[in-house]
Amino acid sequence: MSLITRRRMLAAAGTLQAGLGMRKPHAAELHDLATGLQPTDPPVPAPDVTFLAADGSEHRLTDFVGHGMVINLWATWCVPCVAEMPSLAALSKTLAPDDIAVLPLSSDRGGARAVEAFYQDHDISGLPVLLDPKGTAARAWHARGIPTSVIIDTKGQERARLEGSADWSTAAAAAIVRRLVAG
């Protein structure tokens, strides 16, 4: 057996083994936002990242200056991200009247179809399909992993970030975001 074939077999076995123990995550396993959120002190300008909408159109973060933002770096294959997305959808609906956008930037290589299928399979509504397929945003923010969420105020300044998943659906989480976005 060649070395390449052995490596492929071991890689496949590792993937299978990892998948056997997987289960659907529950919202109860999400972290409390207040304990994981790290303030950015002093606030720093958010990088002007570029990302794609579902229709392939290109957008820049600076297009949203003047609005509050919660940027979420995620992927459909990321178990903590899967658990977090329903609460981000709830946050988006709660904050929409306050002109605060929740922008989930998916790093999925499957593009808009993968995200749209995920939203449908998980009954996610109220979130746009936004893509960061090359990880440009994650690199610009020096994210150490996903999910990572960054809160941006109306002046385009990073006010706080969270590495890992959280329950964004609570009234307390919405109040924290509103306070940070207001500066």
FIKOL-59155 format. One record per atom (N, C-alpha, C, O): residue in three letters; x, y, z. Coordinates in pm, whole numbers, padded with zeros to 5 digits, always signed. Example, Ala and Ser with C-alpha at 12.3 -4.5 7.8 and 13.67 -1.06 7.14 Angstrom:
ALA+01319-00569+00780ALA+01230-00450+00780ALA+01320-00330+00780ALA+01424-00332+00846SER+01285-00225+00708SER+01367-00106+00714SER+01290+00003+00787SER+01341+00114+00804
***
This chain:
MET+00086-00118+00000MET+00000+00000+00000MET+00090+00123+00000MET+00184+00132+00079SER+00061+00216-00087SER+00145+00336-00097SER+00117+00430+00020SER+00014+00421+00086LEU+00212+00519+00043LEU+00201+00616+00152LEU+00080+00707+00132LEU+00010+00739+00228ILE+00054+00748+00007ILE-00059+00835-00020ILE-00190+00764+00012ILE-00279+00824+00071THR-00202+00639-00026THR-00324+00564+00001THR-00345+00548+00150THR-00458+00562+00198ARG-00240+00518+00225ARG-00252+00506+00370ARG-00298+00638+00432ARG-00385+00639+00519ARG-00241+00747+00387ARG-00279+00878+00439ARG-00427+00906+00412ARG-00499+00956+00498ARG-00471+00873+00291ARG-00611+00895+00258ARG-00702+00811+00346ARG-00807+00857+00392MET-00662+00686+00368MET-00743+00598+00452MET-00749+00650+00595MET-00855+00650+00658LEU-00635+00694+00647LEU-00633+00746+00783LEU-00714+00874+00795LEU-00785+00895+00894ALA-00704+00958+00695ALA-00782+01082+00697ALA-00931+01051+00692ALA-01010+01111+00765ALA-00971+00958+00607ALA-01112+00919+00598ALA-01160+00857+00728ALA-01271+00886+00773ALA-01078+00774+00789ALA-01116+00711+00917ALA-01132+00816+01026ALA-01223+00807+01108GLY-01044+00916+01027GLY-01053+01023+01126GLY-01179+01105+01107GLY-01244+01143+01204THR-01214+01132+00981THR-01336+01205+00952THR-01458+01125+00994THR-01551+01180+01054LEU-01458+00996+00964LEU-01569+00910+01004LEU-01581+00904+01155LEU-01691+00916+01209GLN-01470+00886+01224GLN-01471+00879+01370GLN-01524+01008+01430GLN-01604+01005+01524ALA-01481+01121+01378ALA-01526+01250+01430ALA-01676+01266+01407ALA-01746+01322+01492GLY-01725+01219+01294GLY-01866+01232+01262GLY-01956+01141+01343GLY-02073+01175+01364LEU-01906+01028+01389LEU-01987+00934+01464LEU-02037+00992+01595LEU-02149+00963+01638GLY-01955+01073+01658GLY-01993+01130+01787GLY-02071+01259+01776GLY-02112+01315+01878MET-02093+01308+01654MET-02160+01436+01638MET-02308+01424+01665MET-02370+01321+01637ARG-02363+01527+01717ARG-02505+01536+01739ARG-02545+01680+01717ARG-02460+01769+01710LYS-02671+01703+01706LYS-02720+01839+01686LYS-02701+01917+01816LYS-02749+01874+01921PRO-02633+02031+01812PRO-02613+02111+01934PRO-02743+02176+01978PRO-02833+02197+01897HIS-02751+02207+02103HIS-02869+02270+02161HIS-02836+02410+02208HIS-02723+02438+02247ALA-02935+02498+02205ALA-02916+02636+02248ALA-02869+02643+02393ALA-02799+02737+02431ALA-02907+02546+02474ALA-02867+02546+02615ALA-02716+02534+02631ALA-02662+02565+02737GLU-02647+02488+02525GLU-02502+02472+02531GLU-02427+02599+02493GLU-02304+02602+02497LEU-02500+02704+02457LEU-02436+02829+02420LEU-02391+02904+02544LEU-02450+02891+02652HIS-02286+02982+02528HIS-02231+03060+02639HIS-02311+03187+02661HIS-02377+03238+02570ASP-02304+03238+02782ASP-02366+03366+02814ASP-02283+03477+02750ASP-02162+03483+02769LEU-02347+03562+02675LEU-02279+03669+02602LEU-02199+03759+02696LEU-02085+03795+02666ALA-02257+03794+02809ALA-02192+03888+02901ALA-02059+03835+02954ALA-01969+03915+02983THR-02044+03705+02967THR-01918+03651+03022THR-01810+03634+02916THR-01692+03633+02949GLY-01848+03621+02790GLY-01748+03597+02686GLY-01710+03718+02604GLY-01606+03718+02538LEU-01791+03821+02606LEU-01767+03938+02524LEU-01648+04018+02578LEU-01644+04052+02696GLN-01553+04046+02491GLN-01433+04121+02529GLN-01439+04261+02469GLN-01439+04276+02347PRO-01445+04365+02553PRO-01447+04502+02500PRO-01318+04534+02424PRO-01210+04487+02460THR-01330+04614+02321THR-01214+04664+02248THR-01188+04803+02303THR-01261+04898+02273ASP-01084+04814+02385ASP-01058+04939+02456ASP-00914+04982+02436ASP-00823+04916+02486PRO-00891+05090+02365PRO-00989+05179+02305PRO-01047+05117+02178PRO-00987+05028+02118PRO-01165+05166+02136PRO-01222+05117+02010PRO-01125+05144+01894PRO-01052+05243+01895VAL-01126+05055+01796VAL-01038+05069+01679VAL-01123+05066+01552VAL-01230+05004+01550PRO-01077+05133+01446PRO-01152+05128+01321PRO-01163+04983+01270PRO-01066+04909+01270ALA-01282+04947+01229ALA-01302+04814+01171ALA-01233+04809+01035ALA-01235+04907+00962PRO-01174+04696+01000PRO-01112+04685+00868PRO-01221+04694+00760PRO-01333+04648+00781ASP-01188+04751+00648ASP-01285+04765+00540ASP-01286+04638+00457ASP-01233+04634+00346VAL-01347+04535+00511VAL-01350+04407+00443VAL-01453+04407+00332VAL-01550+04484+00334THR-01431+04320+00235THR-01522+04301+00123THR-01585+04163+00138THR-01517+04067+00174PHE-01714+04153+00110PHE-01782+04025+00116PHE-01887+04022+00005PHE-01915+04123-00058LEU-01944+03905-00017LEU-02039+03885-00126LEU-02179+03859-00073LEU-02196+03795+00031ALA-02278+03908-00145ALA-02418+03875-00117ALA-02452+03748-00196ALA-02373+03703-00278ALA-02568+03692-00171ALA-02610+03568-00235ALA-02613+03581-00388ALA-02587+03484-00458ASP-02643+03700-00439ASP-02650+03720-00584ASP-02512+03742-00647ASP-02502+03763-00768GLY-02407+03737-00565GLY-02270+03755-00616GLY-02221+03898-00612GLY-02105+03925-00643SER-02308+03991-00575SER-02266+04131-00569SER-02170+04152-00452SER-02182+04090-00347GLU-02074+04240-00475GLU-01970+04268-00375GLU-02011+04387-00289GLU-02063+04487-00338HIS-01986+04373-00159HIS-02015+04480-00064HIS-01894+04503+00024HIS-01810+04415+00042ARG-01886+04623+00077ARG-01778+04659+00169ARG-01839+04693+00304ARG-01953+04740+00312LEU-01763+04670+00407LEU-01811+04702+00541LEU-01840+04852+00553LEU-01932+04892+00624THR-01761+04934+00484THR-01784+05079+00490THR-01919+05118+00434THR-01967+05228+00462ASP-01983+05030+00354ASP-02118+05058+00305ASP-02218+05068+00420ASP-02326+05125+00405PHE-02183+05012+00535PHE-02274+05004+00649PHE-02241+05104+00760PHE-02309+05106+00862VAL-02137+05187+00740VAL-02105+05287+00842VAL-02226+05379+00859VAL-02290+05419+00762GLY-02255+05411+00984GLY-02375+05486+01018GLY-02481+05395+01077GLY-02577+05442+01139HIS-02464+05264+01058HIS-02553+05164+01116HIS-02471+05085+01218HIS-02350+05068+01201GLY-02535+05039+01321GLY-02468+04946+01410GLY-02459+04811+01342GLY-02542+04777+01257MET-02357+04733+01378MET-02339+04603+01313MET-02293+04498+01414MET-02216+04526+01506VAL-02342+04378+01394VAL-02289+04260+01460VAL-02242+04171+01346VAL-02323+04115+01272ILE-02110+04160+01331ILE-02050+04076+01227ILE-02025+03940+01288ILE-01964+03930+01395ASN-02071+03835+01222ASN-02048+03700+01271ASN-01974+03620+01164ASN-02024+03605+01052LEU-01857+03570+01198LEU-01778+03486+01109LEU-01812+03341+01142LEU-01794+03298+01256TRP-01862+03267+01045TRP-01915+03134+01072TRP-01907+03045+00949TRP-01863+03088+00843ALA-01949+02919+00965ALA-01958+02824+00854ALA-02064+02719+00889ALA-02089+02691+01006THR-02126+02662+00787THR-02232+02564+00808THR-02181+02435+00870THR-02258+02361+00931TRP-02054+02405+00855TRP-01995+02280+00908TRP-01944+02296+01050TRP-01899+02198+01110CYS-01949+02415+01105CYS-01898+02445+01239CYS-02009+02420+01342CYS-02110+02490+01344VAL-01990+02319+01427VAL-02094+02279+01523VAL-02135+02394+01615VAL-02255+02415+01632PRO-02042+02470+01677PRO-02087+02582+01760PRO-02161+02690+01680PRO-02252+02755+01731CYS-02122+02708+01553CYS-02191+02805+01468CYS-02335+02762+01444CYS-02427+02844+01446VAL-02354+02632+01420VAL-02488+02578+01396VAL-02578+02606+01516VAL-02693+02645+01500ALA-02525+02587+01636ALA-02602+02610+01758ALA-02636+02759+01775ALA-02741+02793+01827GLU-02546+02845+01730GLU-02560+02989+01752GLU-02653+03058+01653GLU-02716+03158+01687MET-02664+03006+01532MET-02736+03078+01426MET-02883+03110+01458MET-02926+03221+01427PRO-02962+03022+01518PRO-03099+03062+01551PRO-03104+03183+01645PRO-03192+03268+01633SER-03010+03191+01738SER-03012+03305+01830SER-02967+03433+01758SER-03013+03542+01793LEU-02879+03422+01660LEU-02841+03541+01581LEU-02959+03588+01496LEU-02978+03708+01477ALA-03037+03493+01444ALA-03156+03530+01367ALA-03255+03605+01457ALA-03315+03704+01415ALA-03271+03557+01580ALA-03360+03626+01675ALA-03307+03765+01707ALA-03384+03861+01714LEU-03175+03777+01726LEU-03115+03908+01753LEU-03139+04003+01636LEU-03171+04120+01656SER-03123+03953+01515SER-03143+04036+01396SER-03284+04093+01392SER-03303+04212+01363LYS-03383+04010+01421LYS-03522+04057+01422LYS-03546+04158+01534LYS-03619+04255+01516THR-03484+04134+01649THR-03501+04225+01762THR-03438+04362+01735THR-03495+04465+01770LEU-03320+04362+01671LEU-03246+04487+01652LEU-03277+04561+01523LEU-03234+04675+01507ALA-03350+04501+01433ALA-03382+04566+01305ALA-03446+04703+01324ALA-03409+04797+01253PRO-03542+04720+01416PRO-03600+04854+01435PRO-03501+04957+01487PRO-03524+05077+01475ASP-03389+04910+01546ASP-03286+05000+01599ASP-03178+05033+01495ASP-03078+05097+01528ASP-03198+04987+01370ASP-03101+05011+01262ASP-02966+04946+01293ASP-02861+05002+01263ILE-02971+04827+01352ILE-02851+04749+01380ILE-02859+04622+01296ILE-02954+04544+01309ALA-02761+04603+01209ALA-02761+04490+01117ALA-02678+04375+01173ALA-02568+04395+01226VAL-02730+04255+01161VAL-02655+04134+01192VAL-02608+04079+01058VAL-02689+04044+00972LEU-02475+04073+01041LEU-02415+04033+00914LEU-02336+03904+00933LEU-02220+03908+00974PRO-02398+03789+00903PRO-02327+03661+00916PRO-02244+03634+00790PRO-02300+03613+00682LEU-02112+03635+00802LEU-02023+03614+00687LEU-01978+03469+00687LEU-01895+03428+00768SER-02033+03392+00597SER-02004+03248+00589SER-01875+03224+00511SER-01853+03282+00405SER-01792+03138+00565SER-01668+03100+00496SER-01685+02971+00416SER-01586+02913+00371ASP-01808+02927+00398ASP-01835+02804+00323ASP-01790+02816+00179ASP-01818+02915+00112ARG-01720+02716+00132ARG-01675+02714-00007ARG-01792+02678-00101ARG-01783+02699-00222GLY-01901+02623-00045GLY-02018+02587-00126GLY-02101+02705-00169GLY-02198+02690-00243GLY-02064+02824-00123GLY-02130+02946-00165GLY-02270+02963-00113GLY-02310+02903-00012ALA-02345+03046-00183ALA-02480+03084-00139ALA-02571+02962-00128ALA-02654+02955-00038ARG-02556+02866-00219ARG-02644+02748-00213ARG-02628+02672-00082ARG-02727+02626-00025ALA-02506+02659-00034ALA-02481+02589+00092ALA-02546+02663+00209ALA-02607+02601+00296VAL-02534+02794+00210VAL-02591+02874+00319VAL-02744+02874+00310VAL-02811+02858+00411GLU-02797+02891+00190GLU-02943+02889+00173GLU-03002+02755+00217GLU-03106+02752+00283ALA-02937+02646+00181ALA-02984+02513+00222ALA-02976+02499+00374ALA-03066+02442+00436PHE-02869+02551+00434PHE-02855+02548+00579PHE-02969+02626+00645PHE-03032+02577+00739TYR-02996+02747+00597TYR-03103+02829+00653TYR-03236+02754+00644TYR-03314+02753+00739GLN-03262+02692+00530GLN-03387+02620+00512GLN-03394+02499+00606GLN-03496+02477+00671ASP-03287+02421+00613ASP-03284+02301+00699ASP-03299+02335+00846ASP-03351+02254+00923HIS-03253+02454+00888HIS-03254+02492+01029HIS-03359+02599+01060HIS-03361+02657+01169ASP-03449+02624+00962ASP-03558+02720+00980ASP-03507+02858+01024ASP-03562+02920+01115ILE-03400+02904+00958ILE-03342+03035+00987ILE-03403+03138+00893ILE-03401+03120+00771SER-03458+03244+00950SER-03510+03353+00868SER-03465+03484+00930SER-03430+03490+01048GLY-03466+03588+00850GLY-03429+03719+00901GLY-03280+03748+00894GLY-03236+03854+00940LEU-03201+03658+00838LEU-03058+03682+00821LEU-03025+03682+00672LEU-03076+03598+00598PRO-02941+03773+00629PRO-02900+03771+00488PRO-02799+03660+00462PRO-02731+03614+00554VAL-02791+03618+00337VAL-02688+03522+00295VAL-02569+03605+00249VAL-02573+03669+00144LEU-02463+03603+00330LEU-02342+03679+00301LEU-02223+03585+00305LEU-02218+03494+00388LEU-02129+03606+00217LEU-02020+03511+00199LEU-01882+03575+00210LEU-01858+03685+00162ASP-01794+03502+00275ASP-01652+03536+00287ASP-01575+03408+00252ASP-01504+03353+00337PRO-01588+03361+00126PRO-01538+03228+00092PRO-01387+03212+00101PRO-01338+03100+00115LYS-01314+03319+00093LYS-01167+03309+00101LYS-01114+03345+00239LYS-00993+03349+00260GLY-01204+03372+00334GLY-01162+03404+00471GLY-01096+03540+00485GLY-01021+03563+00580THR-01122+03630+00391THR-01062+03763+00395THR-01100+03839+00521THR-01014+03901+00584ALA-01227+03834+00558ALA-01273+03905+00678ALA-01211+03844+00803ALA-01167+03916+00893ALA-01207+03713+00809ALA-01148+03646+00926ALA-01001+03685+00942ALA-00956+03708+01054ARG-00929+03692+00833ARG-00787+03733+00840ARG-00774+03879+00880ARG-00688+03915+00960ALA-00860+03964+00824ALA-00854+04108+00856ALA-00879+04133+01004ALA-00821+04225+01062TRP-00965+04052+01065TRP-00994+04067+01208TRP-00903+03979+01295TRP-00919+03976+01417HIS-00811+03910+01234HIS-00720+03822+01307HIS-00797+03723+01394HIS-00759+03695+01507ALA-00907+03671+01338ALA-00989+03575+01411ALA-00910+03446+01429ALA-00848+03395+01336ARG-00913+03394+01550ARG-00841+03270+01581ARG-00924+03146+01551ARG-00872+03035+01556GLY-01049+03165+01521GLY-01138+03054+01490GLY-01278+03105+01468GLY-01305+03225+01473ILE-01369+03011+01442ILE-01509+03047+01426ILE-01592+02966+01522ILE-01554+02854+01557PRO-01702+03017+01566PRO-01754+03150+01534PRO-01678+03260+01608PRO-01633+03242+01721THR-01666+03372+01543THR-01617+03495+01604THR-01716+03604+01567THR-01754+03617+01451SER-01756+03682+01666SER-01850+03792+01642SER-01784+03923+01683SER-01714+03930+01784VAL-01807+04026+01603VAL-01750+04158+01628VAL-01863+04260+01626VAL-01945+04261+01534ILE-01867+04345+01727ILE-01969+04449+01734ILE-01907+04581+01691ILE-01805+04624+01745ILE-01970+04643+01593ILE-01921+04768+01532ILE-02021+04879+01562ILE-02142+04861+01544ASP-01971+04993+01608ASP-02061+05105+01638ASP-02094+05182+01510ASP-02046+05148+01402THR-02177+05286+01523THR-02223+05361+01407THR-02112+05442+01339THR-02129+05490+01227LYS-02000+05459+01407LYS-01886+05531+01349LYS-01789+05437+01277LYS-01688+05482+01224GLY-01819+05308+01275GLY-01732+05211+01210GLY-01619+05162+01299GLY-01518+05112+01249GLN-01635+05176+01430GLN-01533+05135+01526GLN-01568+05000+01588GLN-01684+04976+01625GLU-01469+04912+01600GLU-01490+04787+01672GLU-01500+04820+01820GLU-01411+04883+01877ARG-01611+04777+01882ARG-01635+04803+02024ARG-01614+04681+02112ARG-01578+04693+02229ALA-01636+04561+02054ALA-01620+04438+02132ALA-01617+04320+02037ALA-01657+04329+01921ARG-01567+04207+02089ARG-01567+04085+02010ARG-01586+03965+02102ARG-01558+03970+02221LEU-01633+03859+02041LEU-01655+03734+02112LEU-01600+03621+02027LEU-01638+03605+01911GLU-01511+03543+02085GLU-01461+03424+02017GLU-01534+03306+02078GLU-01523+03279+02197GLY-01609+03235+01994GLY-01692+03125+02041GLY-01839+03159+02024GLY-01874+03268+01978SER-01922+03066+02061SER-02066+03083+02042SER-02130+03145+02165SER-02076+03137+02276ALA-02244+03207+02144ALA-02318+03269+02255ALA-02466+03265+02224ALA-02507+03246+02110ASP-02545+03284+02327ASP-02689+03298+02310ASP-02719+03446+02290ASP-02717+03524+02386TRP-02746+03484+02167TRP-02773+03623+02130TRP-02921+03656+02141TRP-02959+03771+02118SER-03005+03560+02175SER-03150+03579+02168SER-03211+03644+02292SER-03331+03670+02294THR-03132+03670+02394THR-03188+03724+02518THR-03203+03876+02512THR-03138+03944+02433ALA-03290+03926+02597ALA-03308+04071+02608ALA-03178+04136+02656ALA-03144+04247+02613ALA-03106+04068+02744ALA-02978+04121+02795ALA-02876+04134+02682ALA-02803+04232+02676ALA-02871+04035+02592ALA-02777+04041+02480ALA-02811+04160+02389ALA-02722+04233+02347ALA-02938+04177+02359ALA-02979+04290+02274ALA-02943+04423+02340ALA-02900+04516+02272ALA-02962+04433+02471ALA-02928+04557+02543ALA-02778+04584+02538ALA-02737+04699+02523ILE-02697+04481+02552ILE-02552+04497+02544ILE-02512+04548+02406ILE-02432+04641+02395VAL-02568+04488+02302VAL-02535+04531+02165VAL-02578+04675+02143VAL-02502+04755+02089ARG-02699+04710+02185ARG-02747+04849+02168ARG-02653+04948+02237ARG-02619+05052+02180ARG-02611+04915+02357ARG-02522+05005+02433ARG-02389+05021+02361ARG-02338+05132+02348LEU-02331+04911+02314LEU-02202+04916+02246LEU-02210+04990+02113LEU-02120+05067+02079VAL-02315+04968+02040VAL-02331+05031+01908VAL-02347+05182+01923VAL-02301+05258+01838ALA-02412+05225+02030ALA-02434+05368+02051ALA-02303+05440+02086ALA-02293+05562+02075GLY-02204+05363+02127GLY-02073+05424+02159GLY-02073+05475+02297GLY-01973+05529+02343
***
